């Protein structure tokens, strides 16, 4: 099983939310987890664009990665 690293601040907010039942961190936790999830998806797409078994799969992953990163078509190769 893979491990995921999160910023210490987000970890402390999660501790406050779950162990101390402090709901004041809900928005910050949601934003932090969404950012982490987006980063994980981008990393997975980048990895697939380099290691997929077929050229078509690599190209598809490369295009999706660049789309998510916001890279304009005119700047791509």
C-alpha positions in Angstrom: 0.0 0.0 0.0 1.3 3.4 -0.9 1.7 6.2 1.7 0.6 9.8 1.2 2.3 12.7 2.8 0.4 15.8 3.8 1.5 19.1 5.2 1.9 19.2 9.0 -0.7 22.0 9.2 -3.3 19.9 7.5 -2.5 17.0 9.8 -3.0 19.2 12.9 -6.3 20.4 11.5 -7.4 16.8 11.0 -6.4 15.9 14.5 -8.4 18.9 15.9 -11.4 17.9 13.8 -11.4 14.2 14.6 -10.1 13.9 18.1 -11.2 17.2 19.6 -14.4 17.4 17.5 -13.6 21.0 16.4 -15.6 21.8 13.3 -14.0 25.2 12.7 -11.3 23.6 10.4 -13.7 21.9 8.0 -13.2 24.4 5.1 -9.4 24.3 5.5 -9.4 20.5 5.6 -11.6 20.2 2.5 -9.4 22.6 0.6 -6.2 20.9 1.7 -7.5 17.4 0.9 -8.7 18.6 -2.6 -5.3 20.1 -3.3 -3.6 16.8 -2.3 -6.0 14.7 -4.4 -5.4 17.0 -7.4 -1.6 16.6 -7.0 -2.0 12.8 -6.7 -4.0 12.6 -9.9 -1.5 14.8 -11.7 1.3 12.6 -10.5 -0.5 9.4 -11.6 -1.2 10.9 -15.1 2.5 12.0 -15.4 3.7 8.5 -14.4 1.3 6.9 -16.9 2.5 9.2 -19.6 6.0 7.8 -19.1 5.4 4.2 -18.3 2.2 3.0 -20.0 2.7 -0.2 -22.1 1.5 1.3 -25.4 2.3 4.5 -27.2 -1.4 5.3 -27.5 -1.9 5.1 -23.7 1.2 7.2 -23.1 -0.1 9.9 -25.5 -3.6 9.9 -24.0 -2.2 10.3 -20.5 0.2 13.0 -21.6 -2.6 15.0 -23.2 -4.8 14.6 -20.1 -1.9 15.7 -17.9 -1.2 18.8 -19.9 -4.9 19.6 -20.0 -5.2 19.4 -16.2 -2.0 21.5 -15.8 -3.6 24.2 -18.1 -0.9 24.0 -20.7 -2.2 25.8 -23.9 -2.2 23.7 -27.1 0.0 26.2 -28.9 2.8 25.6 -26.3 2.7 21.8 -26.6 4.9 19.6 -28.9 
